[in-house]
Amino acid sequence: MGDRGIDNLLDLNGQTIVRSDGYWMKFEAWRVNPTPQVPHGIRYSLTLHNPDGKRILGYDNAHAVKRPKKFKYAGQILSHDHKHRHRSDKGVPYEFKDAYQLVKDFFDDVDRVLQEVEK
């Protein structure tokens, strides 16, 4: 029996959700062979865009990110799983637990970002 969370994430692949205020979310997810960088075997990109099409939030595993400089080994590259918290953010590590948690965390951040925009 497969992982339903991953199956549900894969079902989102290619979907775009457009909100009435012009903000929109795009979902990409597909299987790959597991590697040390992608141990769960899923490549993904979950993004929120403003009405002009600029990405303002994103979760993906397309590239590695460095640990924040406040840590002792700042130059060490961590997991490829990361999130971009705003338009100019180069990414911070994200701990991928499972696909359900990924989607939940993304939508929680979408709510946070849109509440900040509305202020």
Biopython code that builds the backbone (N, CA, C, O; Angstrom):
import numpy as np
from Bio.PDB.StructureBuilder import StructureBuilder

atoms = [
    (1, "MET", "N", (0.848, -1.190, 0.000)),
    (1, "MET", "CA", (0.000, 0.000, 0.000)),
    (1, "MET", "C", (0.888, 1.246, 0.000)),
    (1, "MET", "O", (1.828, 1.336, 0.790)),
    (2, "GLY", "N", (0.596, 2.204, -0.878)),
    (2, "GLY", "CA", (1.406, 3.405, -1.006)),
    (2, "GLY", "C", (1.120, 4.426, 0.080)),
    (2, "GLY", "O", (0.161, 4.301, 0.842)),
    (3, "ASP", "N", (1.961, 5.423, 0.131)),
    (3, "ASP", "CA", (1.803, 6.528, 1.068)),
    (3, "ASP", "C", (0.747, 7.470, 0.499)),
    (3, "ASP", "O", (0.997, 8.130, -0.509)),
    (4, "ARG", "N", (-0.433, 7.546, 1.126)),
    (4, "ARG", "CA", (-1.532, 8.376, 0.621)),
    (4, "ARG", "C", (-1.151, 9.854, 0.603)),
    (4, "ARG", "O", (-1.590, 10.595, -0.277)),
    (5, "GLY", "N", (-0.347, 10.286, 1.557)),
    (5, "GLY", "CA", (0.068, 11.689, 1.562)),
    (5, "GLY", "C", (0.862, 12.031, 0.323)),
    (5, "GLY", "O", (0.638, 13.072, -0.294)),
    (6, "ILE", "N", (1.789, 11.164, -0.047)),
    (6, "ILE", "CA", (2.576, 11.390, -1.258)),
    (6, "ILE", "C", (1.683, 11.283, -2.482)),
    (6, "ILE", "O", (1.805, 12.082, -3.411)),
    (7, "ASP", "N", (0.788, 10.305, -2.491)),
    (7, "ASP", "CA", (-0.140, 10.178, -3.620)),
    (7, "ASP", "C", (-0.980, 11.442, -3.775)),
    (7, "ASP", "O", (-1.197, 11.906, -4.894)),
    (8, "ASN", "N", (-1.453, 12.001, -2.669)),
    (8, "ASN", "CA", (-2.247, 13.236, -2.734)),
    (8, "ASN", "C", (-1.405, 14.411, -3.226)),
    (8, "ASN", "O", (-1.878, 15.232, -4.011)),
    (9, "LEU", "N", (-0.151, 14.490, -2.763)),
    (9, "LEU", "CA", (0.745, 15.541, -3.242)),
    (9, "LEU", "C", (0.961, 15.398, -4.746)),
    (9, "LEU", "O", (0.914, 16.385, -5.479)),
    (10, "LEU", "N", (1.196, 14.178, -5.201)),
    (10, "LEU", "CA", (1.385, 13.938, -6.639)),
    (10, "LEU", "C", (0.136, 14.310, -7.442)),
    (10, "LEU", "O", (0.242, 14.763, -8.582)),
    (11, "ASP", "N", (-1.046, 14.120, -6.849)),
    (11, "ASP", "CA", (-2.294, 14.492, -7.520)),
    (11, "ASP", "C", (-2.398, 16.004, -7.733)),
    (11, "ASP", "O", (-3.116, 16.452, -8.626)),
    (12, "LEU", "N", (-1.688, 16.795, -6.920)),
    (12, "LEU", "CA", (-1.703, 18.251, -7.078)),
    (12, "LEU", "C", (-0.843, 18.720, -8.246)),
    (12, "LEU", "O", (-0.968, 19.865, -8.682)),
    (13, "ASN", "N", (0.027, 17.852, -8.759)),
    (13, "ASN", "CA", (0.947, 18.252, -9.818)),
    (13, "ASN", "C", (0.199, 18.910, -10.986)),
    (13, "ASN", "O", (-0.765, 18.365, -11.522)),
    (14, "GLY", "N", (0.680, 20.099, -11.355)),
    (14, "GLY", "CA", (0.090, 20.824, -12.478)),
    (14, "GLY", "C", (-1.106, 21.684, -12.126)),
    (14, "GLY", "O", (-1.648, 22.369, -12.993)),
    (15, "GLN", "N", (-1.531, 21.662, -10.866)),
    (15, "GLN", "CA", (-2.702, 22.434, -10.449)),
    (15, "GLN", "C", (-2.311, 23.888, -10.144)),
    (15, "GLN", "O", (-1.234, 24.162, -9.615)),
    (16, "THR", "N", (-3.193, 24.782, -10.484)),
    (16, "THR", "CA", (-3.066, 26.188, -10.129)),
    (16, "THR", "C", (-4.381, 26.618, -9.499)),
    (16, "THR", "O", (-5.457, 26.357, -10.038)),
    (17, "ILE", "N", (-4.286, 27.273, -8.364)),
    (17, "ILE", "CA", (-5.469, 27.792, -7.669)),
    (17, "ILE", "C", (-5.382, 29.308, -7.698)),
    (17, "ILE", "O", (-4.431, 29.896, -7.182)),
    (18, "VAL", "N", (-6.376, 29.934, -8.302)),
    (18, "VAL", "CA", (-6.416, 31.388, -8.403)),
    (18, "VAL", "C", (-7.466, 31.906, -7.420)),
    (18, "VAL", "O", (-8.623, 31.485, -7.439)),
    (19, "ARG", "N", (-7.034, 32.819, -6.570)),
    (19, "ARG", "CA", (-7.949, 33.424, -5.593)),
    (19, "ARG", "C", (-8.659, 34.627, -6.218)),
    (19, "ARG", "O", (-8.198, 35.179, -7.217)),
    (20, "SER", "N", (-9.758, 35.019, -5.633)),
    (20, "SER", "CA", (-10.537, 36.145, -6.161)),
    (20, "SER", "C", (-9.764, 37.471, -6.080)),
    (20, "SER", "O", (-10.074, 38.408, -6.816)),
    (21, "ASP", "N", (-8.758, 37.559, -5.188)),
    (21, "ASP", "CA", (-7.970, 38.791, -5.066)),
    (21, "ASP", "C", (-6.778, 38.819, -6.024)),
    (21, "ASP", "O", (-5.978, 39.753, -5.981)),
    (22, "GLY", "N", (-6.651, 37.813, -6.884)),
    (22, "GLY", "CA", (-5.579, 37.788, -7.870)),
    (22, "GLY", "C", (-4.347, 37.003, -7.467)),
    (22, "GLY", "O", (-3.527, 36.669, -8.322)),
    (23, "TYR", "N", (-4.199, 36.701, -6.191)),
    (23, "TYR", "CA", (-3.085, 35.863, -5.744)),
    (23, "TYR", "C", (-3.350, 34.435, -6.204)),
    (23, "TYR", "O", (-4.503, 34.013, -6.296)),
    (24, "TRP", "N", (-2.274, 33.682, -6.497)),
    (24, "TRP", "CA", (-2.475, 32.326, -6.980)),
    (24, "TRP", "C", (-1.361, 31.402, -6.502)),
    (24, "TRP", "O", (-0.245, 31.831, -6.212)),
    (25, "MET", "N", (-1.701, 30.125, -6.431)),
    (25, "MET", "CA", (-0.781, 29.084, -5.979)),
    (25, "MET", "C", (-0.577, 28.077, -7.095)),
    (25, "MET", "O", (-1.512, 27.726, -7.814)),
    (26, "LYS", "N", (0.650, 27.622, -7.227)),
    (26, "LYS", "CA", (0.988, 26.631, -8.243)),
    (26, "LYS", "C", (1.634, 25.427, -7.553)),
    (26, "LYS", "O", (2.443, 25.582, -6.638)),
    (27, "PHE", "N", (1.267, 24.233, -8.004)),
    (27, "PHE", "CA", (1.761, 22.991, -7.400)),
    (27, "PHE", "C", (2.434, 22.127, -8.459)),
    (27, "PHE", "O", (1.871, 21.863, -9.522)),
    (28, "GLU", "N", (3.639, 21.697, -8.148)),
    (28, "GLU", "CA", (4.362, 20.746, -8.992)),
    (28, "GLU", "C", (4.928, 19.672, -8.077)),
    (28, "GLU", "O", (5.504, 19.986, -7.035)),
    (29, "ALA", "N", (4.771, 18.412, -8.453)),
    (29, "ALA", "CA", (5.305, 17.299, -7.658)),
    (29, "ALA", "C", (5.388, 16.064, -8.542)),
    (29, "ALA", "O", (4.439, 15.733, -9.254)),
    (30, "TRP", "N", (6.523, 15.390, -8.492)),
    (30, "TRP", "CA", (6.694, 14.175, -9.271)),
    (30, "TRP", "C", (7.708, 13.262, -8.587)),
    (30, "TRP", "O", (8.557, 13.705, -7.815)),
    (31, "ARG", "N", (7.590, 11.983, -8.896)),
    (31, "ARG", "CA", (8.492, 10.980, -8.318)),
    (31, "ARG", "C", (9.851, 11.017, -9.003)),
    (31, "ARG", "O", (9.951, 11.238, -10.210)),
    (32, "VAL", "N", (10.889, 10.797, -8.213)),
    (32, "VAL", "CA", (12.250, 10.613, -8.700)),
    (32, "VAL", "C", (12.849, 9.456, -7.914)),
    (32, "VAL", "O", (12.301, 9.044, -6.892)),
    (33, "ASN", "N", (13.950, 8.942, -8.379)),
    (33, "ASN", "CA", (14.636, 7.913, -7.598)),
    (33, "ASN", "C", (15.167, 8.548, -6.324)),
    (33, "ASN", "O", (15.752, 9.630, -6.377)),
    (34, "PRO", "N", (14.977, 7.902, -5.183)),
    (34, "PRO", "CA", (15.516, 8.452, -3.931)),
    (34, "PRO", "C", (17.039, 8.599, -4.007)),
    (34, "PRO", "O", (17.736, 7.741, -4.550)),
    (35, "THR", "N", (17.529, 9.696, -3.456)),
    (35, "THR", "CA", (18.960, 9.979, -3.355)),
    (35, "THR", "C", (19.215, 10.533, -1.962)),
    (35, "THR", "O", (18.262, 10.815, -1.236)),
    (36, "PRO", "N", (20.470, 10.697, -1.570)),
    (36, "PRO", "CA", (20.723, 11.336, -0.270)),
    (36, "PRO", "C", (20.123, 12.742, -0.171)),
    (36, "PRO", "O", (19.724, 13.171, 0.912)),
    (37, "GLN", "N", (20.057, 13.462, -1.306)),
    (37, "GLN", "CA", (19.486, 14.811, -1.302)),
    (37, "GLN", "C", (17.961, 14.796, -1.312)),
    (37, "GLN", "O", (17.330, 15.725, -0.806)),
    (38, "VAL", "N", (17.367, 13.756, -1.880)),
    (38, "VAL", "CA", (15.909, 13.630, -1.976)),
    (38, "VAL", "C", (15.525, 12.221, -1.510)),
    (38, "VAL", "O", (15.108, 11.391, -2.318)),
    (39, "PRO", "N", (15.666, 11.954, -0.208)),
    (39, "PRO", "CA", (15.447, 10.592, 0.298)),
    (39, "PRO", "C", (14.012, 10.097, 0.176)),
    (39, "PRO", "O", (13.779, 8.890, 0.120)),
    (40, "HIS", "N", (13.049, 11.013, 0.133)),
    (40, "HIS", "CA", (11.641, 10.623, 0.038)),
    (40, "HIS", "C", (11.222, 10.341, -1.404)),
    (40, "HIS", "O", (10.112, 9.863, -1.636)),
    (41, "GLY", "N", (12.095, 10.631, -2.383)),
    (41, "GLY", "CA", (11.812, 10.305, -3.776)),
    (41, "GLY", "C", (10.777, 11.184, -4.445)),
    (41, "GLY", "O", (10.155, 10.765, -5.422)),
    (42, "ILE", "N", (10.576, 12.402, -3.940)),
    (42, "ILE", "CA", (9.609, 13.335, -4.522)),
    (42, "ILE", "C", (10.299, 14.678, -4.765)),
    (42, "ILE", "O", (10.894, 15.248, -3.851)),
    (43, "ARG", "N", (10.220, 15.173, -5.976)),
    (43, "ARG", "CA", (10.622, 16.543, -6.282)),
    (43, "ARG", "C", (9.343, 17.368, -6.227)),
    (43, "ARG", "O", (8.295, 16.932, -6.703)),
    (44, "TYR", "N", (9.432, 18.558, -5.646)),
    (44, "TYR", "CA", (8.222, 19.368, -5.502)),
    (44, "TYR", "C", (8.538, 20.849, -5.529)),
    (44, "TYR", "O", (9.659, 21.274, -5.247)),
    (45, "SER", "N", (7.529, 21.620, -5.874)),
    (45, "SER", "CA", (7.564, 23.075, -5.821)),
    (45, "SER", "C", (6.139, 23.537, -5.555)),
    (45, "SER", "O", (5.245, 23.319, -6.373)),
    (46, "LEU", "N", (5.932, 24.171, -4.417)),
    (46, "LEU", "CA", (4.635, 24.732, -4.032)),
    (46, "LEU", "C", (4.861, 26.229, -3.893)),
    (46, "LEU", "O", (5.663, 26.648, -3.058)),
    (47, "THR", "N", (4.182, 27.042, -4.681)),
    (47, "THR", "CA", (4.470, 28.468, -4.685)),
    (47, "THR", "C", (3.205, 29.319, -4.598)),
    (47, "THR", "O", (2.134, 28.934, -5.068)),
    (48, "LEU", "N", (3.367, 30.479, -3.984)),
    (48, "LEU", "CA", (2.323, 31.504, -3.919)),
    (48, "LEU", "C", (2.835, 32.705, -4.699)),
    (48, "LEU", "O", (3.979, 33.126, -4.523)),
    (49, "HIS", "N", (1.987, 33.255, -5.561)),
    (49, "HIS", "CA", (2.363, 34.384, -6.417)),
    (49, "HIS", "C", (1.407, 35.544, -6.200)),
    (49, "HIS", "O", (0.226, 35.354, -5.911)),
    (50, "ASN", "N", (1.944, 36.754, -6.346)),
    (50, "ASN", "CA", (1.082, 37.929, -6.243)),
    (50, "ASN", "C", (0.359, 38.125, -7.580)),
    (50, "ASN", "O", (0.652, 37.416, -8.542)),
    (51, "PRO", "N", (-0.577, 39.071, -7.655)),
    (51, "PRO", "CA", (-1.332, 39.258, -8.899)),
    (51, "PRO", "C", (-0.458, 39.591, -10.116)),
    (51, "PRO", "O", (-0.875, 39.373, -11.253)),
    (52, "ASP", "N", (0.753, 40.118, -9.882)),
    (52, "ASP", "CA", (1.682, 40.417, -10.977)),
    (52, "ASP", "C", (2.485, 39.191, -11.410)),
    (52, "ASP", "O", (3.272, 39.265, -12.353)),
    (53, "GLY", "N", (2.285, 38.058, -10.719)),
    (53, "GLY", "CA", (2.971, 36.824, -11.088)),
    (53, "GLY", "C", (4.284, 36.579, -10.379)),
    (53, "GLY", "O", (4.939, 35.569, -10.635)),
    (54, "LYS", "N", (4.686, 37.472, -9.496)),
    (54, "LYS", "CA", (5.942, 37.282, -8.773)),
    (54, "LYS", "C", (5.752, 36.310, -7.609)),
    (54, "LYS", "O", (4.783, 36.405, -6.856)),
    (55, "ARG", "N", (6.694, 35.372, -7.477)),
    (55, "ARG", "CA", (6.625, 34.420, -6.359)),
    (55, "ARG", "C", (6.905, 35.166, -5.056)),
    (55, "ARG", "O", (7.900, 35.882, -4.944)),
    (56, "ILE", "N", (6.024, 34.994, -4.079)),
    (56, "ILE", "CA", (6.218, 35.633, -2.780)),
    (56, "ILE", "C", (6.380, 34.612, -1.657)),
    (56, "ILE", "O", (6.674, 34.982, -0.520)),
    (57, "LEU", "N", (6.190, 33.336, -1.967)),
    (57, "LEU", "CA", (6.398, 32.253, -1.006)),
    (57, "LEU", "C", (6.622, 30.985, -1.800)),
    (57, "LEU", "O", (5.982, 30.768, -2.828)),
    (58, "GLY", "N", (7.523, 30.151, -1.329)),
    (58, "GLY", "CA", (7.732, 28.895, -2.032)),
    (58, "GLY", "C", (8.342, 27.828, -1.159)),
    (58, "GLY", "O", (9.176, 28.114, -0.299)),
    (59, "TYR", "N", (7.927, 26.598, -1.380)),
    (59, "TYR", "CA", (8.513, 25.413, -0.768)),
    (59, "TYR", "C", (8.999, 24.543, -1.922)),
    (59, "TYR", "O", (8.232, 24.252, -2.839)),
    (60, "ASP", "N", (10.264, 24.123, -1.889)),
    (60, "ASP", "CA", (10.750, 23.261, -2.963)),
    (60, "ASP", "C", (12.005, 22.521, -2.512)),
    (60, "ASP", "O", (12.514, 22.726, -1.410)),
    (61, "ASN", "N", (12.479, 21.667, -3.385)),
    (61, "ASN", "CA", (13.728, 20.952, -3.115)),
    (61, "ASN", "C", (14.581, 20.906, -4.380)),
    (61, "ASN", "O", (15.215, 19.894, -4.677)),
    (62, "ALA", "N", (14.587, 22.010, -5.116)),
    (62, "ALA", "CA", (15.328, 22.089, -6.374)),
    (62, "ALA", "C", (16.822, 22.316, -6.176)),
    (62, "ALA", "O", (17.620, 21.990, -7.055)),
    (63, "HIS", "N", (17.205, 22.868, -5.037)),
    (63, "HIS", "CA", (18.623, 23.149, -4.781)),
    (63, "HIS", "C", (18.879, 23.107, -3.282)),
    (63, "HIS", "O", (17.953, 23.209, -2.478)),
    (64, "ALA", "N", (20.132, 22.957, -2.923)),
    (64, "ALA", "CA", (20.500, 22.945, -1.507)),
    (64, "ALA", "C", (20.586, 24.377, -0.983)),
    (64, "ALA", "O", (20.824, 25.316, -1.743)),
    (65, "VAL", "N", (20.392, 24.525, 0.309)),
    (65, "VAL", "CA", (20.553, 25.825, 0.952)),
    (65, "VAL", "C", (21.527, 25.666, 2.105)),
    (65, "VAL", "O", (21.675, 24.587, 2.678)),
    (66, "LYS", "N", (22.187, 26.769, 2.431)),
    (66, "LYS", "CA", (23.142, 26.749, 3.529)),
    (66, "LYS", "C", (22.441, 27.034, 4.837)),
    (66, "LYS", "O", (21.430, 27.734, 4.881)),
    (67, "ARG", "N", (22.987, 26.486, 5.891)),
    (67, "ARG", "CA", (22.487, 26.733, 7.237)),
    (67, "ARG", "C", (22.688, 28.213, 7.567)),
    (67, "ARG", "O", (23.700, 28.793, 7.171)),
    (68, "PRO", "N", (21.757, 28.830, 8.278)),
    (68, "PRO", "CA", (21.925, 30.242, 8.653)),
    (68, "PRO", "C", (23.259, 30.485, 9.353)),
    (68, "PRO", "O", (23.752, 29.621, 10.078)),
    (69, "LYS", "N", (23.841, 31.667, 9.133)),
    (69, "LYS", "CA", (25.177, 31.986, 9.641)),
    (69, "LYS", "C", (25.307, 31.943, 11.154)),
    (69, "LYS", "O", (26.420, 31.824, 11.665)),
    (70, "LYS", "N", (24.210, 32.037, 11.881)),
    (70, "LYS", "CA", (24.291, 32.021, 13.337)),
    (70, "LYS", "C", (24.719, 30.661, 13.881)),
    (70, "LYS", "O", (25.066, 30.549, 15.057)),
    (71, "PHE", "N", (24.699, 29.612, 13.027)),
    (71, "PHE", "CA", (25.122, 28.294, 13.455)),
    (71, "PHE", "C", (26.615, 28.124, 13.228)),
    (71, "PHE", "O", (27.191, 28.771, 12.353)),
    (72, "LYS", "N", (27.233, 27.267, 14.001)),
    (72, "LYS", "CA", (28.682, 27.080, 13.972)),
    (72, "LYS", "C", (29.188, 26.683, 12.588)),
    (72, "LYS", "O", (30.201, 27.211, 12.129)),
    (73, "TYR", "N", (28.508, 25.772, 11.925)),
    (73, "TYR", "CA", (28.956, 25.282, 10.630)),
    (73, "TYR", "C", (28.095, 25.893, 9.519)),
    (73, "TYR", "O", (27.381, 25.187, 8.806)),
    (74, "ALA", "N", (28.177, 27.200, 9.392)),
    (74, "ALA", "CA", (27.299, 27.930, 8.486)),
    (74, "ALA", "C", (27.482, 27.535, 7.023)),
    (74, "ALA", "O", (26.526, 27.613, 6.251)),
    (75, "GLY", "N", (28.661, 27.121, 6.626)),
    (75, "GLY", "CA", (28.895, 26.779, 5.242)),
    (75, "GLY", "C", (28.417, 25.397, 4.853)),
    (75, "GLY", "O", (28.421, 25.053, 3.671)),
    (76, "GLN", "N", (28.005, 24.597, 5.823)),
    (76, "GLN", "CA", (27.565, 23.234, 5.547)),
    (76, "GLN", "C", (26.238, 23.257, 4.800)),
    (76, "GLN", "O", (25.298, 23.938, 5.212)),
    (77, "ILE", "N", (26.164, 22.512, 3.703)),
    (77, "ILE", "CA", (24.916, 22.430, 2.950)),
    (77, "ILE", "C", (24.037, 21.367, 3.579)),
    (77, "ILE", "O", (24.488, 20.259, 3.871)),
    (78, "LEU", "N", (22.794, 21.715, 3.780)),
    (78, "LEU", "CA", (21.836, 20.797, 4.384)),
    (78, "LEU", "C", (20.972, 20.175, 3.305)),
    (78, "LEU", "O", (21.338, 20.135, 2.130)),
    (79, "SER", "N", (19.859, 19.707, 3.717)),
    (79, "SER", "CA", (18.878, 19.087, 2.833)),
    (79, "SER", "C", (18.487, 20.007, 1.686)),
    (79, "SER", "O", (18.590, 21.229, 1.795)),
    (80, "HIS", "N", (18.046, 19.423, 0.609)),
    (80, "HIS", "CA", (17.517, 20.198, -0.501)),
    (80, "HIS", "C", (16.119, 20.731, -0.176)),
    (80, "HIS", "O", (15.665, 21.676, -0.821)),
    (81, "ASP", "N", (15.436, 20.155, 0.799)),
    (81, "ASP", "CA", (14.109, 20.640, 1.196)),
    (81, "ASP", "C", (14.275, 22.000, 1.870)),
    (81, "ASP", "O", (15.027, 22.134, 2.836)),
    (82, "HIS", "N", (13.569, 23.005, 1.355)),
    (82, "HIS", "CA", (13.680, 24.344, 1.921)),
    (82, "HIS", "C", (12.455, 25.174, 1.549)),
    (82, "HIS", "O", (11.602, 24.753, 0.768)),
    (83, "LYS", "N", (12.398, 26.368, 2.137)),
    (83, "LYS", "CA", (11.312, 27.282, 1.791)),
    (83, "LYS", "C", (11.880, 28.675, 1.588)),
    (83, "LYS", "O", (12.885, 29.050, 2.191)),
    (84, "HIS", "N", (11.222, 29.423, 0.737)),
    (84, "HIS", "CA", (11.531, 30.820, 0.470)),
    (84, "HIS", "C", (10.415, 31.618, 1.134)),
    (84, "HIS", "O", (9.262, 31.545, 0.708)),
    (85, "ARG", "N", (10.750, 32.378, 2.172)),
    (85, "ARG", "CA", (9.740, 33.038, 2.997)),
    (85, "ARG", "C", (9.216, 34.331, 2.405)),
    (85, "ARG", "O", (8.179, 34.832, 2.841)),
    (86, "HIS", "N", (9.905, 34.876, 1.429)),
    (86, "HIS", "CA", (9.467, 36.094, 0.748)),
    (86, "HIS", "C", (10.169, 36.168, -0.599)),
    (86, "HIS", "O", (10.983, 35.305, -0.925)),
    (87, "ARG", "N", (9.866, 37.163, -1.359)),
    (87, "ARG", "CA", (10.326, 37.240, -2.749)),
    (87, "ARG", "C", (11.845, 37.166, -2.892)),
    (87, "ARG", "O", (12.331, 36.511, -3.813)),
    (88, "SER", "N", (12.600, 37.807, -2.023)),
    (88, "SER", "CA", (14.062, 37.844, -2.182)),
    (88, "SER", "C", (14.798, 36.802, -1.333)),
    (88, "SER", "O", (16.028, 36.760, -1.350)),
    (89, "ASP", "N", (14.078, 35.977, -0.603)),
    (89, "ASP", "CA", (14.690, 34.962, 0.256)),
    (89, "ASP", "C", (15.308, 33.852, -0.594)),
    (89, "ASP", "O", (14.633, 33.259, -1.435)),
    (90, "LYS", "N", (16.601, 33.572, -0.371)),
    (90, "LYS", "CA", (17.291, 32.517, -1.118)),
    (90, "LYS", "C", (16.965, 31.124, -0.582)),
    (90, "LYS", "O", (17.358, 30.119, -1.173)),
    (91, "GLY", "N", (16.257, 31.071, 0.524)),
    (91, "GLY", "CA", (15.813, 29.790, 1.067)),
    (91, "GLY", "C", (16.400, 29.480, 2.424)),
    (91, "GLY", "O", (17.556, 29.795, 2.707)),
    (92, "VAL", "N", (15.586, 28.859, 3.257)),
    (92, "VAL", "CA", (16.010, 28.355, 4.559)),
    (92, "VAL", "C", (15.614, 26.885, 4.617)),
    (92, "VAL", "O", (14.609, 26.491, 4.025)),
    (93, "PRO", "N", (16.394, 26.070, 5.325)),
    (93, "PRO", "CA", (16.079, 24.637, 5.391)),
    (93, "PRO", "C", (14.658, 24.385, 5.889)),
    (93, "PRO", "O", (14.143, 25.091, 6.757)),
    (94, "TYR", "N", (14.053, 23.369, 5.319)),
    (94, "TYR", "CA", (12.728, 22.909, 5.728)),
    (94, "TYR", "C", (12.849, 21.427, 6.048)),
    (94, "TYR", "O", (13.388, 20.661, 5.250)),
    (95, "GLU", "N", (12.355, 21.021, 7.202)),
    (95, "GLU", "CA", (12.411, 19.615, 7.584)),
    (95, "GLU", "C", (11.203, 18.881, 7.016)),
    (95, "GLU", "O", (10.090, 19.011, 7.526)),
    (96, "PHE", "N", (11.432, 18.115, 5.963)),
    (96, "PHE", "CA", (10.365, 17.339, 5.342)),
    (96, "PHE", "C", (10.073, 16.140, 6.235)),
    (96, "PHE", "O", (10.914, 15.257, 6.401)),
    (97, "LYS", "N", (8.859, 16.120, 6.813)),
    (97, "LYS", "CA", (8.437, 14.993, 7.660)),
    (97, "LYS", "C", (7.621, 14.015, 6.836)),
    (97, "LYS", "O", (7.887, 12.813, 6.830)),
    (98, "ASP", "N", (6.618, 14.547, 6.137)),
    (98, "ASP", "CA", (5.799, 13.752, 5.226)),
    (98, "ASP", "C", (5.028, 14.727, 4.339)),
    (98, "ASP", "O", (5.012, 15.933, 4.582)),
    (99, "ALA", "N", (4.398, 14.184, 3.321)),
    (99, "ALA", "CA", (3.726, 15.027, 2.337)),
    (99, "ALA", "C", (2.542, 15.789, 2.931)),
    (99, "ALA", "O", (2.300, 16.940, 2.568)),
    (100, "TYR", "N", (1.809, 15.155, 3.838)),
    (100, "TYR", "CA", (0.687, 15.854, 4.475)),
    (100, "TYR", "C", (1.179, 17.093, 5.216)),
    (100, "TYR", "O", (0.586, 18.165, 5.103)),
    (101, "GLN", "N", (2.275, 16.942, 5.983)),
    (101, "GLN", "CA", (2.814, 18.067, 6.750)),
    (101, "GLN", "C", (3.317, 19.159, 5.813)),
    (101, "GLN", "O", (3.140, 20.343, 6.096)),
    (102, "LEU", "N", (3.939, 18.778, 4.706)),
    (102, "LEU", "CA", (4.419, 19.755, 3.718)),
    (102, "LEU", "C", (3.277, 20.630, 3.221)),
    (102, "LEU", "O", (3.386, 21.856, 3.219)),
    (103, "VAL", "N", (2.191, 20.008, 2.803)),
    (103, "VAL", "CA", (1.048, 20.764, 2.274)),
    (103, "VAL", "C", (0.428, 21.632, 3.371)),
    (103, "VAL", "O", (0.066, 22.782, 3.122)),
    (104, "LYS", "N", (0.305, 21.086, 4.582)),
    (104, "LYS", "CA", (-0.246, 21.863, 5.697)),
    (104, "LYS", "C", (0.633, 23.083, 5.991)),
    (104, "LYS", "O", (0.131, 24.198, 6.135)),
    (105, "ASP", "N", (1.950, 22.861, 6.080)),
    (105, "ASP", "CA", (2.866, 23.969, 6.370)),
    (105, "ASP", "C", (2.798, 25.032, 5.276)),
    (105, "ASP", "O", (2.823, 26.229, 5.565)),
    (106, "PHE", "N", (2.714, 24.597, 4.030)),
    (106, "PHE", "CA", (2.605, 25.552, 2.925)),
    (106, "PHE", "C", (1.346, 26.406, 3.075)),
    (106, "PHE", "O", (1.418, 27.633, 2.996)),
    (107, "PHE", "N", (0.202, 25.771, 3.289)),
    (107, "PHE", "CA", (-1.042, 26.537, 3.405)),
    (107, "PHE", "C", (-1.051, 27.412, 4.657)),
    (107, "PHE", "O", (-1.624, 28.501, 4.633)),
    (108, "ASP", "N", (-0.432, 26.964, 5.748)),
    (108, "ASP", "CA", (-0.312, 27.821, 6.938)),
    (108, "ASP", "C", (0.484, 29.079, 6.608)),
    (108, "ASP", "O", (0.116, 30.179, 7.019)),
    (109, "ASP", "N", (1.586, 28.910, 5.857)),
    (109, "ASP", "CA", (2.386, 30.073, 5.467)),
    (109, "ASP", "C", (1.657, 30.956, 4.457)),
    (109, "ASP", "O", (1.794, 32.179, 4.492)),
    (110, "VAL", "N", (0.885, 30.349, 3.560)),
    (110, "VAL", "CA", (0.076, 31.147, 2.629)),
    (110, "VAL", "C", (-0.864, 32.044, 3.433)),
    (110, "VAL", "O", (-0.971, 33.237, 3.150)),
    (111, "ASP", "N", (-1.540, 31.484, 4.423)),
    (111, "ASP", "CA", (-2.441, 32.278, 5.263)),
    (111, "ASP", "C", (-1.687, 33.416, 5.947)),
    (111, "ASP", "O", (-2.175, 34.545, 5.992)),
    (112, "ARG", "N", (-0.503, 33.123, 6.478)),
    (112, "ARG", "CA", (0.300, 34.135, 7.179)),
    (112, "ARG", "C", (0.698, 35.260, 6.223)),
    (112, "ARG", "O", (0.539, 36.439, 6.536)),
    (113, "VAL", "N", (1.212, 34.882, 5.062)),
    (113, "VAL", "CA", (1.670, 35.895, 4.089)),
    (113, "VAL", "C", (0.508, 36.760, 3.633)),
    (113, "VAL", "O", (0.644, 37.981, 3.555)),
    (114, "LEU", "N", (-0.623, 36.156, 3.334)),
    (114, "LEU", "CA", (-1.762, 36.942, 2.852)),
    (114, "LEU", "C", (-2.339, 37.835, 3.938)),
    (114, "LEU", "O", (-2.847, 38.915, 3.637)),
    (115, "GLN", "N", (-2.272, 37.412, 5.187)),
    (115, "GLN", "CA", (-2.703, 38.285, 6.291)),
    (115, "GLN", "C", (-1.771, 39.479, 6.396)),
    (115, "GLN", "O", (-2.229, 40.592, 6.653)),
    (116, "GLU", "N", (-0.463, 39.274, 6.200)),
    (116, "GLU", "CA", (0.492, 40.379, 6.238)),
    (116, "GLU", "C", (0.250, 41.355, 5.088)),
    (116, "GLU", "O", (0.363, 42.567, 5.266)),
    (117, "VAL", "N", (-0.082, 40.830, 3.916)),
    (117, "VAL", "CA", (-0.345, 41.658, 2.745)),
    (117, "VAL", "C", (-1.579, 42.526, 2.960)),
    (117, "VAL", "O", (-1.623, 43.671, 2.510)),
    (118, "GLU", "N", (-2.572, 41.986, 3.643)),
    (118, "GLU", "CA", (-3.832, 42.694, 3.857)),
    (118, "GLU", "C", (-3.706, 43.805, 4.892)),
    (118, "GLU", "O", (-4.600, 44.647, 4.984)),
    (119, "LYS", "N", (-2.639, 43.837, 5.666)),
    (119, "LYS", "CA", (-2.486, 44.873, 6.711)),
    (119, "LYS", "C", (-2.212, 46.222, 6.131)),
    (119, "LYS", "O", (-2.060, 47.194, 6.872)),
]
sb = StructureBuilder()
sb.init_structure("model")
sb.init_model(0)
sb.init_chain("A")
sb.init_seg("    ")
for serial, (resi, resn, name, xyz) in enumerate(atoms, 1):
    if name == "N":
        sb.init_residue(resn, " ", resi, " ")
    sb.init_atom(name, np.array(xyz, "f"), 0.0, 1.0, " ", f" {name:<3s}", serial, name[0])
structure = sb.get_structure()
